Amino acid sequence: MSVKLKAVESTDPQAEESVGAASQGDAPAALSEELPPLRIHPTSFDARIAGVEPCSVVRELSKHHANIAAYEIRQAERRGEVRTFEESERIQRESWERQWEKKPEDLDDYIEFVKSKAMRFINWGDIGKVWNASPPEAIELWRAIRPEARDEFISGHYGARCFEVMDWQHDVYRRAQILAIRDGLIEEWRPRGASEFILIDQMTQCYVMQLEWTEKAMIRLQGEPREESWEYQQWKERRRVEERVNQWGPGSWYIPYQEEAEAVEQAFRMADLFMKCFQRAARQLASIRLVRAKTARARRRKRVKTIQGVRVA
């Protein structure tokens, strides 16, 4: 992206009078000559000074467009269209320019369409199109997204989503159970400020992980492990001998499987680890409360001394 900055000729009559006075040597001449356009990078310090980067949105847009340009270069290399560095630079420049030239046909309708989408599915490409048509509207759209993200953090859904990395884990009751634990901790601790909410989320996550690993430990302790059949072991051994040259890299031993006793021990060790993480987060939260209480007590004492001094005087 290139931004053109120029000095506009002044139409102020006082400036014209100063120019006339300057011709007689009475005052310095006012600048009225149009400067040549300056080409600056949108993520540079000059762009920030010039006011081209409000809320750092343009920096993220530039990163998004650069990733698209890099992807197009890789695809062109696979097709054999890039043989020199100049061709790569040309493809990158053309891709960059195409991204900055994309504009919606109807800006208002497009903004309404973007707002109708789920917040987590709005990408920088959507904001980039709005930016190309009207930067202030893009900034307003970005500012409208941020409160939604804040509400999701405060409600606990942002922290609970980390347990749903697989599609089958996206379960309503599972999410409700995680939030029930968090709500109980909030009811007890009554957090104040983002740092205490973060510690509450850590305590919730640690307790959930402790339950997960406790369940795995009981399954590994009480349940029967699945073992490979004798036929599959023989087939795997034949394949290992036949394809050892091409299948395996250099080395003189195979990575051993985890034994049953080791698997059970690992599960109990992980459950104990997350229990300690829960306790550490609780201690941190209690320490923050203690520091705040001491600070408030010191302020009250100082205020009492000040009031007593005023009464004595």
Secondary structure as a PSIPRED ss2 file (coil, helix, strand):
# PSIPRED VFORMAT (PSIPRED V4.0)

   1 M C   1.000  0.000  0.000
   2 S C   1.000  0.000  0.000
   3 V E   0.000  0.000  1.000
   4 K C   1.000  0.000  0.000
   5 L C   1.000  0.000  0.000
   6 K C   1.000  0.000  0.000
   7 A C   1.000  0.000  0.000
   8 V C   1.000  0.000  0.000
   9 E C   1.000  0.000  0.000
  10 S C   1.000  0.000  0.000
  11 T C   1.000  0.000  0.000
  12 D C   1.000  0.000  0.000
  13 P H   0.000  1.000  0.000
  14 Q H   0.000  1.000  0.000
  15 A H   0.000  1.000  0.000
  16 E H   0.000  1.000  0.000
  17 E H   0.000  1.000  0.000
  18 S H   0.000  1.000  0.000
  19 V H   0.000  1.000  0.000
  20 G H   0.000  1.000  0.000
  21 A H   0.000  1.000  0.000
  22 A H   0.000  1.000  0.000
  23 S H   0.000  1.000  0.000
  24 Q C   1.000  0.000  0.000
  25 G C   1.000  0.000  0.000
  26 D C   1.000  0.000  0.000
  27 A C   1.000  0.000  0.000
  28 P C   1.000  0.000  0.000
  29 A C   1.000  0.000  0.000
  30 A C   1.000  0.000  0.000
  31 L C   1.000  0.000  0.000
  32 S C   1.000  0.000  0.000
  33 E C   1.000  0.000  0.000
  34 E C   1.000  0.000  0.000
  35 L C   1.000  0.000  0.000
  36 P C   1.000  0.000  0.000
  37 P C   1.000  0.000  0.000
  38 L C   1.000  0.000  0.000
  39 R C   1.000  0.000  0.000
  40 I E   0.000  0.000  1.000
  41 H C   1.000  0.000  0.000
  42 P C   1.000  0.000  0.000
  43 T C   1.000  0.000  0.000
  44 S C   1.000  0.000  0.000
  45 F H   0.000  1.000  0.000
  46 D H   0.000  1.000  0.000
  47 A H   0.000  1.000  0.000
  48 R H   0.000  1.000  0.000
  49 I H   0.000  1.000  0.000
  50 A C   1.000  0.000  0.000
  51 G C   1.000  0.000  0.000
  52 V C   1.000  0.000  0.000
  53 E C   1.000  0.000  0.000
  54 P H   0.000  1.000  0.000
  55 C H   0.000  1.000  0.000
  56 S H   0.000  1.000  0.000
  57 V H   0.000  1.000  0.000
  58 V H   0.000  1.000  0.000
  59 R H   0.000  1.000  0.000
  60 E H   0.000  1.000  0.000
  61 L H   0.000  1.000  0.000
  62 S H   0.000  1.000  0.000
  63 K H   0.000  1.000  0.000
  64 H H   0.000  1.000  0.000
  65 H H   0.000  1.000  0.000
  66 A H   0.000  1.000  0.000
  67 N H   0.000  1.000  0.000
  68 I H   0.000  1.000  0.000
  69 A H   0.000  1.000  0.000
  70 A H   0.000  1.000  0.000
  71 Y H   0.000  1.000  0.000
  72 E H   0.000  1.000  0.000
  73 I H   0.000  1.000  0.000
  74 R H   0.000  1.000  0.000
  75 Q H   0.000  1.000  0.000
  76 A H   0.000  1.000  0.000
  77 E H   0.000  1.000  0.000
  78 R H   0.000  1.000  0.000
  79 R C   1.000  0.000  0.000
  80 G C   1.000  0.000  0.000
  81 E C   1.000  0.000  0.000
  82 V C   1.000  0.000  0.000
  83 R C   1.000  0.000  0.000
  84 T C   1.000  0.000  0.000
  85 F H   0.000  1.000  0.000
  86 E H   0.000  1.000  0.000
  87 E H   0.000  1.000  0.000
  88 S H   0.000  1.000  0.000
  89 E H   0.000  1.000  0.000
  90 R H   0.000  1.000  0.000
  91 I H   0.000  1.000  0.000
  92 Q H   0.000  1.000  0.000
  93 R H   0.000  1.000  0.000
  94 E H   0.000  1.000  0.000
  95 S H   0.000  1.000  0.000
  96 W H   0.000  1.000  0.000
  97 E H   0.000  1.000  0.000
  98 R H   0.000  1.000  0.000
  99 Q H   0.000  1.000  0.000
 100 W H   0.000  1.000  0.000
 101 E H   0.000  1.000  0.000
 102 K C   1.000  0.000  0.000
 103 K C   1.000  0.000  0.000
 104 P C   1.000  0.000  0.000
 105 E C   1.000  0.000  0.000
 106 D C   1.000  0.000  0.000
 107 L H   0.000  1.000  0.000
 108 D H   0.000  1.000  0.000
 109 D H   0.000  1.000  0.000
 110 Y H   0.000  1.000  0.000
 111 I H   0.000  1.000  0.000
 112 E H   0.000  1.000  0.000
 113 F H   0.000  1.000  0.000
 114 V H   0.000  1.000  0.000
 115 K H   0.000  1.000  0.000
 116 S H   0.000  1.000  0.000
 117 K C   1.000  0.000  0.000
 118 A C   1.000  0.000  0.000
 119 M H   0.000  1.000  0.000
 120 R H   0.000  1.000  0.000
 121 F H   0.000  1.000  0.000
 122 I C   1.000  0.000  0.000
 123 N C   1.000  0.000  0.000
 124 W H   0.000  1.000  0.000
 125 G H   0.000  1.000  0.000
 126 D H   0.000  1.000  0.000
 127 I H   0.000  1.000  0.000
 128 G H   0.000  1.000  0.000
 129 K H   0.000  1.000  0.000
 130 V H   0.000  1.000  0.000
 131 W H   0.000  1.000  0.000
 132 N H   0.000  1.000  0.000
 133 A H   0.000  1.000  0.000
 134 S C   1.000  0.000  0.000
 135 P H   0.000  1.000  0.000
 136 P H   0.000  1.000  0.000
 137 E H   0.000  1.000  0.000
 138 A H   0.000  1.000  0.000
 139 I H   0.000  1.000  0.000
 140 E H   0.000  1.000  0.000
 141 L H   0.000  1.000  0.000
 142 W H   0.000  1.000  0.000
 143 R H   0.000  1.000  0.000
 144 A H   0.000  1.000  0.000
 145 I H   0.000  1.000  0.000
 146 R H   0.000  1.000  0.000
 147 P H   0.000  1.000  0.000
 148 E H   0.000  1.000  0.000
 149 A H   0.000  1.000  0.000
 150 R H   0.000  1.000  0.000
 151 D H   0.000  1.000  0.000
 152 E H   0.000  1.000  0.000
 153 F H   0.000  1.000  0.000
 154 I H   0.000  1.000  0.000
 155 S H   0.000  1.000  0.000
 156 G C   1.000  0.000  0.000
 157 H H   0.000  1.000  0.000
 158 Y H   0.000  1.000  0.000
 159 G H   0.000  1.000  0.000
 160 A H   0.000  1.000  0.000
 161 R H   0.000  1.000  0.000
 162 C H   0.000  1.000  0.000
 163 F H   0.000  1.000  0.000
 164 E C   1.000  0.000  0.000
 165 V C   1.000  0.000  0.000
 166 M C   1.000  0.000  0.000
 167 D H   0.000  1.000  0.000
 168 W H   0.000  1.000  0.000
 169 Q H   0.000  1.000  0.000
 170 H C   1.000  0.000  0.000
 171 D C   1.000  0.000  0.000
 172 V H   0.000  1.000  0.000
 173 Y H   0.000  1.000  0.000
 174 R H   0.000  1.000  0.000
 175 R H   0.000  1.000  0.000
 176 A H   0.000  1.000  0.000
 177 Q H   0.000  1.000  0.000
 178 I H   0.000  1.000  0.000
 179 L H   0.000  1.000  0.000
 180 A H   0.000  1.000  0.000
 181 I H   0.000  1.000  0.000
 182 R H   0.000  1.000  0.000
 183 D H   0.000  1.000  0.000
 184 G H   0.000  1.000  0.000
 185 L H   0.000  1.000  0.000
 186 I H   0.000  1.000  0.000
 187 E H   0.000  1.000  0.000
 188 E H   0.000  1.000  0.000
 189 W H   0.000  1.000  0.000
 190 R C   1.000  0.000  0.000
 191 P C   1.000  0.000  0.000
 192 R C   1.000  0.000  0.000
 193 G C   1.000  0.000  0.000
 194 A H   0.000  1.000  0.000
 195 S H   0.000  1.000  0.000
 196 E H   0.000  1.000  0.000
 197 F H   0.000  1.000  0.000
 198 I H   0.000  1.000  0.000
 199 L H   0.000  1.000  0.000
 200 I H   0.000  1.000  0.000
 201 D H   0.000  1.000  0.000
 202 Q H   0.000  1.000  0.000
 203 M H   0.000  1.000  0.000
 204 T H   0.000  1.000  0.000
 205 Q H   0.000  1.000  0.000
 206 C H   0.000  1.000  0.000
 207 Y H   0.000  1.000  0.000
 208 V H   0.000  1.000  0.000
 209 M H   0.000  1.000  0.000
 210 Q H   0.000  1.000  0.000
 211 L H   0.000  1.000  0.000
 212 E H   0.000  1.000  0.000
 213 W H   0.000  1.000  0.000
 214 T H   0.000  1.000  0.000
 215 E H   0.000  1.000  0.000
 216 K H   0.000  1.000  0.000
 217 A H   0.000  1.000  0.000
 218 M H   0.000  1.000  0.000
 219 I H   0.000  1.000  0.000
 220 R H   0.000  1.000  0.000
 221 L H   0.000  1.000  0.000
 222 Q H   0.000  1.000  0.000
 223 G C   1.000  0.000  0.000
 224 E C   1.000  0.000  0.000
 225 P C   1.000  0.000  0.000
 226 R C   1.000  0.000  0.000
 227 E C   1.000  0.000  0.000
 228 E C   1.000  0.000  0.000
 229 S C   1.000  0.000  0.000
 230 W H   0.000  1.000  0.000
 231 E H   0.000  1.000  0.000
 232 Y H   0.000  1.000  0.000
 233 Q H   0.000  1.000  0.000
 234 Q H   0.000  1.000  0.000
 235 W H   0.000  1.000  0.000
 236 K H   0.000  1.000  0.000
 237 E H   0.000  1.000  0.000
 238 R H   0.000  1.000  0.000
 239 R H   0.000  1.000  0.000
 240 R H   0.000  1.000  0.000
 241 V H   0.000  1.000  0.000
 242 E H   0.000  1.000  0.000
 243 E C   1.000  0.000  0.000
 244 R H   0.000  1.000  0.000
 245 V H   0.000  1.000  0.000
 246 N H   0.000  1.000  0.000
 247 Q H   0.000  1.000  0.000
 248 W C   1.000  0.000  0.000
 249 G C   1.000  0.000  0.000
 250 P C   1.000  0.000  0.000
 251 G C   1.000  0.000  0.000
 252 S C   1.000  0.000  0.000
 253 W C   1.000  0.000  0.000
 254 Y C   1.000  0.000  0.000
 255 I C   1.000  0.000  0.000
 256 P C   1.000  0.000  0.000
 257 Y C   1.000  0.000  0.000
 258 Q C   1.000  0.000  0.000
 259 E C   1.000  0.000  0.000
 260 E H   0.000  1.000  0.000
 261 A H   0.000  1.000  0.000
 262 E H   0.000  1.000  0.000
 263 A H   0.000  1.000  0.000
 264 V H   0.000  1.000  0.000
 265 E H   0.000  1.000  0.000
 266 Q H   0.000  1.000  0.000
 267 A H   0.000  1.000  0.000
 268 F H   0.000  1.000  0.000
 269 R H   0.000  1.000  0.000
 270 M H   0.000  1.000  0.000
 271 A H   0.000  1.000  0.000
 272 D H   0.000  1.000  0.000
 273 L H   0.000  1.000  0.000
 274 F H   0.000  1.000  0.000
 275 M H   0.000  1.000  0.000
 276 K H   0.000  1.000  0.000
 277 C H   0.000  1.000  0.000
 278 F H   0.000  1.000  0.000
 279 Q H   0.000  1.000  0.000
 280 R H   0.000  1.000  0.000
 281 A H   0.000  1.000  0.000
 282 A H   0.000  1.000  0.000
 283 R H   0.000  1.000  0.000
 284 Q H   0.000  1.000  0.000
 285 L H   0.000  1.000  0.000
 286 A H   0.000  1.000  0.000
 287 S H   0.000  1.000  0.000
 288 I H   0.000  1.000  0.000
 289 R H   0.000  1.000  0.000
 290 L H   0.000  1.000  0.000
 291 V H   0.000  1.000  0.000
 292 R H   0.000  1.000  0.000
 293 A H   0.000  1.000  0.000
 294 K H   0.000  1.000  0.000
 295 T H   0.000  1.000  0.000
 296 A H   0.000  1.000  0.000
 297 R H   0.000  1.000  0.000
 298 A H   0.000  1.000  0.000
 299 R H   0.000  1.000  0.000
 300 R H   0.000  1.000  0.000
 301 R H   0.000  1.000  0.000
 302 K H   0.000  1.000  0.000
 303 R H   0.000  1.000  0.000
 304 V H   0.000  1.000  0.000
 305 K H   0.000  1.000  0.000
 306 T H   0.000  1.000  0.000
 307 I H   0.000  1.000  0.000
 308 Q H   0.000  1.000  0.000
 309 G H   0.000  1.000  0.000
 310 V H   0.000  1.000  0.000
 311 R H   0.000  1.000  0.000
 312 V H   0.000  1.000  0.000
 313 A C   1.000  0.000  0.000
